[in-house]
Amino acid sequence: MKLGPFLRLNAPWLAAGGLLTFLSSFGQTFFISIFAGEIRSEFGLSHGEWGGIYSLGTTTSAIVMIWAGALTDRFRVRGLGALILLALAGACIAMASVKAAWALVFVIFALRFTGQGMTSHIAVVAMARWFVATRGRALAIATLGFSVGEALLPVLFVALMAFVDWRVLWIIAAIIALAGIPVLSLLLRNERTPQSMAHENPSLGMFRRHWTRNQTLRHPLFWFMVPALLGPSAFGTALFFHQVHYAEIKGWEHVQLVSLFPLYTLFGIGSMLISGWALDRFGTPRLMPFFQLPMVLAFVAFGMTTSISGALIGFFFMALTTGANSTLPNAFWAEFYGTQNIGSIKAMAAAVMVFGSAIGPGITGVLIDLGMGWDTQMVAIAAYFVLTTVMMTVGITRYKTALIA
């Protein structure tokens, strides 16, 4: 099906996915981190202390995601999504009113669980379940919400921070999240239940069967994929989390670095759309083993450059992977393990990614406090992505024949 008819026929469902991925921005690191300077200053926190608080709250959200993510196998997006958006708004209000450093752990947990965790999880599981032959295209279009959030919100809120108190900006974020609830309900008036989708539109995994979460956890391929699940989340998050520090040590104004984010987003959108098209044409087994190689070049550039143009080169290569990361891994679980239990299986993968986003800022923050140079850390991270590529290549090569068994 050509793109125009595809969009017209599926507009409400794709728009609902895009709305959810956009609103997840308020729990994403690229948004929370723009307030890092104000939070550290107000509560007297070092890089390591702030990173530790962020890691603890995020780790807790990853643990809860293991249970809560499975709810997408039972409840409609319309109802579950509205409930999570209401909770996300409450988390934003909590950030606006937090008075003690110890309470930040609970606020970060709430923001990460409702925003980065559940809101984005609901969206990508819905796309993986609702679409089969056009799954890659649907994921690419729906996850454009991430890109819009990355492109617009940091620049907008950093600019507003010059005139508006940072706590007031979190109230604005809460209002935007609440406004999404009636829009979501309107878009999904005709939504079917997950159970009906599983029976009417099944997509089988390896050995032509639907896998349960326990079976998936016992299968070696899942563990071959874990380092790749951790990597972009851990170290992409760390980069954005420490963006103020990164700009300082390179001698740049923070706004100079933030001004690159829209370009990074444009590169990511291009990569996302191309990967969605390629996914529908070639499938995940051919594409997954190599999609993190650009991260090697990205982090070498981040570490070695002394100019803002060098950082742009890093963001270009990083965008190639992060754009593909919005489509390929989400389709991978449906293609290899089936869609009947995709919510609970994807919840495990989401928990791993959320955990990655917890440990990344914490580890790098502690290393900064211990005096390990940022440039050295970036090169070490590049080496890590060489490892993930080897792991994915070995695992997928070994088990891809089971897709036609």
N, C-alpha and C positions, 0 to 999 in steps of 0.2 A: 504493500500500500504506500502511495506517495505521501509526502509529509503533510501537504495541505489537507487532504481528506482525513488523514490520521488525526490531525489536531482537531478538526471540526467534530469528528465522531467521538473523540475521547476528551474533549476540552474540560468538562467538569471534574473528572477524576485526575487529570494531569494538573489542573489548577489547584486542586486540593492538596496534592503532593507538593507542589511548589510553594503554596502558602505555609504548609507545615515546616518545610525545610528553611524557609526564610525566617519564620518566627523562632526556630531553634537557635538563631543567632544570639539571642539574649543569654543563652547558657553556653555559648561557644567561647573558647579562649581568645579568639581574635577580638571579641567584644569586651569581655571582662578585663583583659589585659590593658586596655587603654586607660583604665582607672587605677593601674598598679601604682603609679607614682603617688596619687592622692591617698590611696589606702595605706601604703607603706608609711607615708608621712604622718597621717592622722593617728595611726596606731603604733608608730615607732618600730616598724618591723624591718629586719634585714632582708636581703634577697633570699637567703636560705630559710628564714622563718616564714616569710610570705609563701615561698615555694612549698614549704612543709605543710602549711595550712591548706594550700590549694591541693596538694597531693592527697592529704588525708580525706578531705571532703570528696574529692573525685574518686578515690579508691572505694569509699563507702558507697558511692552512687553506682560504681561498677558491680559491686556485690549485690545490691538491690536489683539491678537490671536483670540479673540471671533469673530472678523470679518474675519481676514485673513485665519483662519483654515477652514472656509467653502469653500474656493477656491478649496480644494481637491475634492469637489463634482462636479466640473465643468471642471477642467483641468487635462490633463495627467501628470503623475509623471515626465516624460521625460522633458517636458517644464517647469513646475512649479519648479521642483527640480533644474534644471540648473539655473534658475533665482535666487532662494534662495541661492544656493552655491556661485553665483557671489556676492550677497549681503553679505554673510558671509565672503568672502575674503576681501571685502571692510571694514567690521567691524574689522577684524584682523589688517589691515593696519592702521585703525584709532587708535587702541590701541597702535600700534607701534609708532605713531607720536603725541599722545595726550600731550599737554603742560600745561594744567590747570586742577585743581581739579574739577571745576564745569563742565568741558567737559566730565569728566568720567561718569557722569550720562547718557549722550547720547551714549557713547561708550558701556557701559554695556547694555543699552537698545538694541543696534544693535546686540551685540553678543548673548544676551539671546533670542531675538526674532528670529533671523535667525538660531542660533545653537540649543540651548535647545528647543526652541519653534517649528519653522516651519520644520526644517530639520528632526527632529525625528517624528513630527506629520505626515508628508508626508509618511514616511516609514511605520509606524504602521497602518495608515489608509489603505494604499495600501495592506498590508498583510491581514487585516480584510476583505477587499472587495474582493480580488482576490481568497481567500481560504475560504471554508466552512467546509467540513468534516475534513480537516487537518489544520484548522486555528491555533490551539495551536502549532502544530509542526512548521508551517511557521513562526509564531511570535517568537518562541524560536530561530530558526535558524537566522532569519533576525536581531533580536536584539542582536546577538552575537557581532555586531559591537560596541555596547556600552561597552561590556566587554573587547574587544580588546583595545579600547581606554583607558579604566580605567587601564588596566594592563600595557600598554606600554608607553603611553604618559607622565604621571607624572614622572616616573622613568627616562625616556629619557631626558625630558626637564629640570628636576632638575639637572641631571648630566651635561647637556650642559651649564647650567647657570653658572657653575664654570669657563667656558672658553669663553662664548659668552654673550654679553649684552642682557638683557631681552627683549629689544625692537626688536632686530634682530630676536629673536625667534618667535615673532609675525609675522614678515615678512615671515618666513619659514612656519608658520601655514597657512598664506594666499596662498602661493604657492601650498601647499598640497590641500587646498580646491578648488583652480582653476583647479588643475590636475584631480579632480574628475568629472568635467563637461563632458569632452569627453568620459570618461569611462561609466558614467551613460547613455549617449546618445547611446552608442554602445550596452549596455546591454538591453535597452528597445526599440530596433528598431521595435518590433512587438507589442508594448503595445496598448491595447484597451482603449477607453474613459471610464470615470466613469459612464456615462449615459448608455452605452451599457452593462456594467457589471451589473448594477442595473436591467436591463430587462432580461438578459440572465442567471444570476446566483443569483437570489434573496435569501435573508436570512431574514425571518420574525421574528419580536420580539414578545413581549407579546400580547396576544389576536389575534395572527396570523395577524399582520399588521405592516407596517412600520410607525415609529413614526417620527414626525418633532421635531426640536429643541425646539420650544415653548411648545409642548405637553410634552416633556421630562422634561422641567423645572417646569412644573406644577404638575408633578407626584411625590408623596412622596418619592419613592425609590431613586430618584436622591439626595435628601437632606439627606437621611440616609447614602449615600455613601460619601458625601462631607468631613466629618472628616477623612475618610480613604484615600481620594485622597490627602488631605493636608499633612497628617502625614509624610510618607516617604520622600516626596519632601522637606518639611520644615526642618525636623530635620536631615535627611541624608545630606542635603545640608549644614546645620549649622555645622555639624561635620567636613565635608571636608573643609568648608570655614574657620573655625577656627583651622585648623590642625596645623598651626605653634604655635598658643597659646596653644593648647592641649599638644603638645610635650614639650613646655617650662615648663608648670606647673607640668608636670609629671617627668621632669628631663631627658627627652630623647633627642637625636639628631633628627632633623627633618628627616634626611635620614633614621633613624631607623623606624620611623612611616611610611614613604613612602614605605619602603621595604615590608611592609605588604600588600600593595595594590594589587600586583599580586596574592597573596594567596587569598585575598578577592574576586578578580575577578574569580579565579578558582572555589571557593566555589559557587559564583553567577552563573557561567556557568552551574555547576552541577544542581543547583536548577532550573535554567531557563529551561534546557532540560527536567528534570523530571516533572516540572510543565506543560510544553507543552504537554508531553505525557499524563499526568494525565488529563489535560484539554480536550483532544480529547476523552478520555475514560469515564470521569465522568461528564464533564460539569462544568460551573462556579458556579451554585447554591450550589453544595456540597463542593467546595474548597474555595470560596471567604471568608466565614465568619471567617476562622481560619488562613489565611496566614500572618497576621501581629502579631501573638502571639510571634514569635521569636524576634521581635523588643523589646519586654519587657525585655527579657533576655539580649539582646545586650546592651541596654543603662544602665541597672544595672551594667553590666560588665565594660562598659566604665567609669562609675562614680566611681566604687569601687576599680578598680585595681590600683596597683602601679607599675606593671611590664609590659614590652612590650608583654609578653606571654598572660597576661590577656586581653590586647587590641586585640590580635589575636582571643581570644575566642569571644570577642564582635563582631569582624568583621565576624566571622563564622556565628553567629546567624543573624546578620544584612544581610548577603548575602543570607540566606534562604528566607528572605522576599523580598529583592530587586531583586533577580532572578525571583521569582514568579511574582513580580510587573511588569515585562516586558511582561508577557503573560496574566495573569488573568484579570486585569482591562481592557486591550485593547479588549479582547474577550468578556468581560461582556457587553459592550455597543452594540456590534453587536448582541449578543445572546438575550438580553432583549429588545432592541429597533429597531432591524433590520438594514440592510446595505444600504438602499436607501439614507438616509441622514446621514450616519455614519460620514462623514467629519465634518459637522456642529455640530453634537452632540459631537463627540470626541473633537472638538475644545473647547467646553465649559469645558469638563473634563480637557483638557490640560491647559486651562486658570486657572482653580482651582489649578492644580499642579504647574504651573509656579508661581502663586501668593503665594503658599506655600513656594516655594524656595526663594521668595522675603522676606517674613516675618520671616522665620527661622533665617537667619543670622542677620537680623536687631534686632529681639527681644533678641537673645542670646548675640549679641554684646553690646547692651545697658545694659543688665544685668551684663555683665562682667565689664563694666565701672562703674556700680553702686555698684560693690563689691559682687554680688551674686556668690557663689562658683560654679565652673564648675561641681563638683561632685553632688551638689544639683540639678543643672539644669538637669543633666542626669537622675536622679531618677524621677524627675517630668515628663520628657519626656516618661519614661517607663510607668508611670501611664496613660499618654495620650493614649498610644497604647492599654491599657486595655479597655478604653472607645471606641476606634474605633472598636474593636472586638465585643463589645456588640452591637453597632449601626448596624454593618453589619449583625450580626446574626438576629437581630430583623427585619430589613428591608427585607432581602432576604427570610427569612422564611415566611414572610407575603405575598410576591408577587411571589414566584417561581411557584406557581400553575397556574399563568396566562400564563406561557409558553406553557401549554398544553390545554389551554381553547379553 
